Amino acid sequence: MNKITQDIYYIGVNDHQLDLFEGQYDVPNGMAYNSYIICGDKIAVFDTVDANFTDQWLDNIVEVLADRSPDYLIVQHMEPDHSANIKNFLDKYPATTVVGNAKTFSMLENFFEDITLGDNKLTVKDGDTLSLGSHELKFVFAPMVHWPEVMMTYDIKDKVFFTADAFGKFGALDVDEDWACEARRYYFGIVGKYGAQVQALLKKAAGLDIQTICPLHGPVLLNNLDYYLGLYNTWSSYGVESEGIFIAYTSVYGNTKKAAEYLAEKLTALGCPKVAISDLAREDMAEAVEDAFRYGKLVLATTTYNAGVFPFMKTFIDELTERNYQNRTIALIENGSWAPTAAKGMRAMFEKSKNINILDNTVTIKSAVKSADYAKLDALADELMKLD
């Protein structure tokens, strides 16, 4: 097993069988379910793994411990990809004390009908510590990052922060890929709604001397931690990560697509540092959500459908607003053959969103893109480029 420090081992698994994480997120490079062991005077295991990898995970524990037995199983998060093997673990190591908080144990009963902990249960509160002898653990509660029972653990000796689902990413660990892209998609897909809660966590983390971050998904983070913490601060405060404009469109017969692509070309010609564009009906919706949060300006171009907003665009806007999309400038392009109403519908969908500036200059196309429409798109491009 991989050593993280002299006493801390990685015992997680890679999953290349999974096609959709949480039943909705495409994971072409698989998924990692991370688990860790601290071997101090006493032994603590951090979280279990997905139910499909029981034997491999238990074998990983034996490889590290041989004939020794764990003293504690620390349950930081009850989502089944991390908690599914609690019962199997206790069947093998029945004397182990399970460590969690009050909400952890309430959820445990929801998932396991026939589990009985008896005296082998330690309920901790935020800020409590647990001694392993040479290692002392401090528990840091992080409710709604992204479930209410989530807690994290700081090892004071080795300065390692076990962060549950925070700082995780899509992708198995035996695949080499850029961290930020899949971490961003993961964050905004799964955690994005809870920016205020992540900000509260970051304030707690600022008081810790963190040298290593051990998340439940993705690689162990050892170097340049300010980079990862900085991105999480930007993401959770709904700040702009990259200068640029994202264009999201839907198109039935290709005319709205033509308008979106023309605008993209115009913005690029005007010197926009980055123009990203997505066909919402054909491309990964989670990647589109990621790009909408990454850039400070968003253009929505869609067809009127049943006197409202085209379904894929409606879904996309719902994905944004339920994640507290804010602090952005939005421009609208609508198309309709006899009664274009998509822009009105899109505006209404953002009515409860914070700090959203929707430009008054809406481009309305009737069926095909005509010369007058290109002039409107030129004017919209000019306006977007002038805005800070």
C-alpha positions in Angstrom: 0.0 0.0 0.0 1.1 3.6 -0.6 2.6 5.4 2.3 1.5 9.0 2.8 3.6 9.6 5.9 5.6 7.2 8.2 2.4 6.1 9.9 -0.4 6.9 7.4 -1.3 4.5 4.5 -3.6 4.8 1.6 -5.9 1.7 1.3 -8.5 2.9 -1.3 -9.6 1.3 -4.5 -10.2 2.3 -8.2 -13.5 1.7 -9.9 -13.5 1.3 -13.7 -16.8 -0.4 -13.7 -18.9 2.7 -13.0 -20.4 4.6 -15.9 -22.4 7.3 -14.0 -21.3 8.6 -10.6 -24.3 9.3 -8.3 -26.5 8.0 -11.2 -25.8 11.2 -13.3 -22.2 12.2 -13.8 -20.3 10.7 -16.6 -16.9 9.3 -15.4 -15.0 8.1 -18.4 -11.8 7.7 -16.3 -13.6 5.8 -13.5 -13.7 6.8 -9.8 -11.5 6.4 -6.8 -13.0 5.5 -3.4 -10.3 6.6 -0.9 -9.7 5.1 2.6 -6.8 5.5 4.9 -5.1 4.0 8.0 -3.1 5.7 10.7 -0.9 3.3 12.5 -0.1 4.9 15.8 0.0 3.3 19.2 -3.6 2.8 18.4 -4.9 2.2 14.8 -7.6 4.2 13.1 -9.2 3.5 9.7 -10.8 6.4 7.9 -14.0 5.4 6.0 -14.8 2.4 4.0 -15.4 2.0 0.2 -18.1 1.2 -2.3 -20.0 -2.1 -1.8 -18.5 -3.6 -5.1 -15.0 -3.6 -3.6 -15.4 -5.2 -0.2 -12.8 -8.0 -0.6 -10.2 -5.8 -2.2 -10.5 -3.2 0.5 -10.4 -5.7 3.4 -7.4 -7.2 1.8 -5.7 -3.8 1.6 -6.3 -3.5 5.4 -4.7 -6.8 6.1 -1.7 -5.9 3.8 -1.0 -3.0 6.1 -1.9 -4.4 9.5 -1.1 -8.1 9.1 -2.5 -9.7 12.2 -3.1 -6.4 14.1 -6.7 -5.1 14.5 -7.9 -1.5 14.2 -9.0 0.3 17.3 -11.2 2.8 15.6 -13.2 3.2 12.4 -13.8 6.9 11.8 -16.9 7.5 9.7 -16.6 11.0 8.2 -19.4 10.7 5.6 -22.3 8.3 5.4 -22.8 8.4 1.6 -22.8 4.7 0.4 -19.7 5.0 -1.7 -17.9 5.5 1.6 -20.0 3.8 4.2 -21.2 0.6 2.4 -18.7 -1.7 4.1 -19.1 -0.6 7.7 -21.0 -3.8 8.5 -18.5 -6.0 6.7 -15.7 -4.3 8.5 -17.2 -4.9 11.9 -17.9 -8.5 11.0 -14.1 -8.9 10.5 -13.1 -6.6 13.3 -15.9 -6.7 15.9 -14.0 -5.0 18.7 -13.4 -1.8 16.7 -15.0 1.4 18.1 -16.9 3.3 15.5 -16.3 7.1 15.7 -18.9 9.5 14.4 -21.2 12.3 15.4 -24.9 12.2 16.4 -26.1 12.6 12.8 -23.7 9.9 11.7 -25.2 7.4 13.9 -28.7 8.4 13.1 -28.0 7.8 9.4 -26.2 4.5 10.2 -29.6 3.2 11.3 -31.1 4.3 8.0 -28.6 2.3 6.0 -28.1 -0.8 8.2 -31.1 -2.4 9.7 -29.2 -5.1 11.6 -26.2 -3.3 12.9 -25.6 -3.2 16.7 -22.7 -1.2 18.0 -23.4 -1.4 21.8 -20.5 0.1 23.6 -18.4 0.1 20.5 -19.5 3.6 19.6 -17.8 7.0 20.2 -19.9 10.1 19.5 -17.8 13.2 19.0 -18.5 16.9 18.8 -17.0 19.6 16.7 -13.5 20.3 18.0 -13.2 17.2 20.0 -9.9 15.3 20.0 -9.0 11.6 20.0 -5.6 10.3 21.0 -4.0 7.4 19.1 -0.9 7.7 21.3 1.7 9.3 19.1 -1.1 10.8 16.9 -3.8 13.1 18.1 -6.9 13.7 15.9 -9.0 16.8 15.9 -12.5 16.6 14.5 -13.7 19.4 12.3 -17.4 19.4 11.5 -18.4 20.4 8.0 -22.2 20.1 7.8 -23.7 20.3 4.3 -20.3 19.8 2.6 -22.3 18.2 1.2 -24.4 16.1 3.7 -25.4 17.2 7.2 -23.3 14.6 9.0 -20.0 15.3 7.3 -17.0 15.8 9.5 -13.3 16.0 8.7 -10.3 15.0 10.8 -7.0 16.8 11.3 -4.0 14.7 12.4 -2.0 17.1 14.6 1.2 15.1 14.5 1.6 14.8 10.7 -0.5 17.9 9.8 -2.7 15.8 7.5 -6.3 16.9 6.9 -8.8 14.2 6.0 -11.4 16.2 4.2 -14.3 13.7 3.3 -15.7 14.7 -0.1 -14.1 18.2 -0.2 -11.1 18.6 -2.5 -12.2 15.5 -4.4 -12.5 14.9 -8.1 -13.8 12.5 -10.7 -11.4 9.9 -12.1 -9.6 6.8 -10.8 -6.1 7.3 -9.4 -4.4 5.1 -12.0 -5.3 7.6 -14.7 -3.2 10.7 -15.3 -5.3 13.8 -15.9 -5.5 17.4 -14.9 -6.8 17.9 -11.4 -8.7 21.2 -11.8 -11.0 20.2 -14.7 -12.5 17.2 -13.1 -12.4 18.7 -9.6 -14.3 21.7 -10.9 -16.9 19.5 -12.6 -17.2 17.5 -9.4 -17.4 20.5 -7.1 -20.1 22.4 -9.0 -22.1 19.3 -9.7 -22.1 17.9 -6.2 -21.1 20.6 -3.7 -21.8 23.8 -5.6 -25.1 24.7 -3.9 -23.3 24.9 -0.5 -20.9 27.7 -1.1 -21.6 29.3 2.3 -20.9 26.0 4.1 -17.6 25.6 2.2 -16.6 29.1 3.1 -17.3 28.2 6.8 -15.1 25.2 6.4 -12.3 27.2 4.8 -12.3 29.5 7.8 -11.8 26.6 10.1 -9.1 25.2 7.8 -7.2 28.5 7.9 -6.5 27.9 11.6 -4.8 24.5 10.9 -1.3 23.9 9.7 -2.1 21.7 6.8 0.7 20.0 4.9 -1.3 17.2 3.2 -5.0 16.9 2.2 -6.5 13.4 2.0 -9.9 13.5 0.3 -12.3 10.6 -0.2 -12.1 10.9 -4.0 -9.1 11.9 -6.2 -5.4 12.1 -5.4 -3.8 12.9 -2.1 -2.7 16.6 -2.3 0.9 17.1 -1.1 2.2 20.2 -2.8 1.1 23.7 -3.6 -1.9 23.5 -1.3 -2.5 27.2 -1.6 -3.6 26.5 -5.2 -6.3 24.0 -4.2 -7.4 26.1 -1.3 -7.5 29.1 -3.5 -9.7 27.4 -6.1 -12.1 26.2 -3.4 -12.3 29.8 -2.1 -13.1 31.1 -5.5 -15.6 28.4 -6.3 -17.4 28.6 -2.9 -17.6 32.4 -3.0 -19.0 32.2 -6.6 -16.1 34.3 -7.9 -14.8 34.3 -11.4 -12.0 31.8 -11.9 -11.1 32.6 -15.6 -11.7 35.7 -17.7 -13.9 34.7 -20.7 -17.4 34.2 -21.9 -19.4 30.9 -22.1 -22.1 30.5 -24.7 -24.7 27.8 -24.1 -27.2 27.1 -26.8 -30.0 24.8 -28.0 -31.0 24.6 -31.6 -33.7 22.6 -33.5 -32.9 23.3 -37.2 -29.5 24.9 -36.8 -30.4 28.6 -36.9 -29.9 29.3 -33.2 -26.6 27.3 -33.5 -25.5 29.6 -36.3 -26.2 32.7 -34.2 -24.3 31.2 -31.2 -21.3 30.2 -33.4 -21.3 33.6 -35.1 -21.2 35.4 -31.8 -18.4 33.2 -30.6 -16.3 34.0 -33.7 -17.1 37.7 -33.2 -16.0 37.7 -29.6 -12.8 35.9 -30.4 -12.0 38.4 -33.2 -12.6 41.2 -30.7 -9.9 39.7 -28.4 -12.0 37.9 -25.8 -9.4 35.9 -23.8 -11.5 32.7 -23.9 -14.8 31.8 -25.6 -16.3 28.5 -24.6 -19.4 27.1 -26.4 -21.7 24.2 -25.7 -24.6 22.5 -27.4 -26.7 21.6 -24.4 -28.5 18.8 -26.1 -25.4 16.9 -27.2 -22.6 17.8 -24.7 -22.1 16.9 -21.1 -24.5 19.0 -19.0 -22.2 18.8 -16.0 -19.4 20.3 -18.1 -21.7 23.1 -19.2 -22.5 23.8 -15.6 -18.8 23.9 -14.8 -18.1 26.4 -17.5 -21.0 28.6 -16.5 -19.4 28.9 -13.0 -15.9 29.3 -14.3 -16.4 32.4 -16.4 -17.9 35.7 -15.5 -20.2 36.2 -18.5 -22.8 33.8 -19.9 -24.7 33.9 -23.1 -27.9 31.8 -23.3 -29.2 31.2 -26.8 -32.3 29.0 -27.3 -35.5 28.3 -29.3 -38.9 29.1 -28.1 -40.7 25.8 -27.3 -44.4 25.4 -26.3 -44.4 29.2 -25.7 -41.6 28.8 -23.3 -37.9 27.7 -23.0 -36.5 24.7 -24.9 -36.2 21.7 -22.6 -32.4 21.3 -22.5 -32.0 25.1 -21.8 -34.7 24.9 -19.1 -32.8 22.0 -17.5 -29.5 23.9 -17.7 -30.9 27.0 -16.0 -32.4 24.8 -13.3 -29.0 23.2 -12.8 -27.5 26.7 -12.3 -30.1 28.2 -10.1 -30.4 25.3 -7.7 -26.6 25.6 -7.2 -27.0 29.3 -6.2 -25.6 30.7 -9.5 -24.7 34.4 -8.8 -22.4 37.3 -9.4 -22.6 36.9 -13.2 -23.6 38.9 -16.3 -26.0 37.1 -18.7 -27.0 37.9 -22.3 -30.0 36.3 -24.0 -30.6 35.2 -27.6 -34.0 33.9 -28.5 -35.5 32.4 -31.6 -39.1 31.8 -32.6 -41.0 31.7 -35.9 -44.2 33.5 -34.8 -44.0 34.4 -31.1 -40.5 34.4 -29.6 -40.9 34.2 -25.8 -37.8 32.2 -24.7 -36.0 35.3 -23.4 -38.9 36.2 -21.1 -39.0 32.7 -19.8 -35.2 32.6 -19.1 -35.4 36.0 -17.3 -38.1 34.7 -15.1 -36.0 31.6 -14.2 -33.3 33.9 -12.7 -35.6 36.1 -10.7 -34.6 34.7 -7.3 -30.9 34.5 -8.1 -28.4 36.9 -6.4 -26.3 39.5 -8.2 -27.3 38.5 -11.7 -27.1 41.2 -14.4 -29.2 40.3 -17.4 -28.5 42.7 -20.3 -31.4 44.6 -21.6 -30.0 44.0 -25.2 -31.8 40.8 -26.0 -31.2 39.5 -29.6 -34.5 38.1 -31.1 -34.3 36.0 -34.2 -37.3 35.0 -36.2 -36.5 31.6 -37.8 -33.4 32.1 -39.9 -30.5 34.4 -39.1 -30.6 37.4 -41.4 -28.4 40.4 -42.1 -30.2 42.5 -39.5 -29.6 39.8 -36.9 -25.9 39.7 -37.6 -25.8 43.4 -36.8 -27.6 42.8 -33.5 -25.1 40.0 -32.6 -22.2 42.4 -33.5 -23.7 45.0 -31.1 -24.1 42.3 -28.4 -20.5 41.2 -28.8 -19.3 44.9 -28.5 -21.4 45.3 -25.3 -20.1 42.1 -23.7 -16.5 43.1 -24.4 -16.9 46.5 -22.8 -18.3 45.1 -19.6 -16.0 44.6 -16.7 
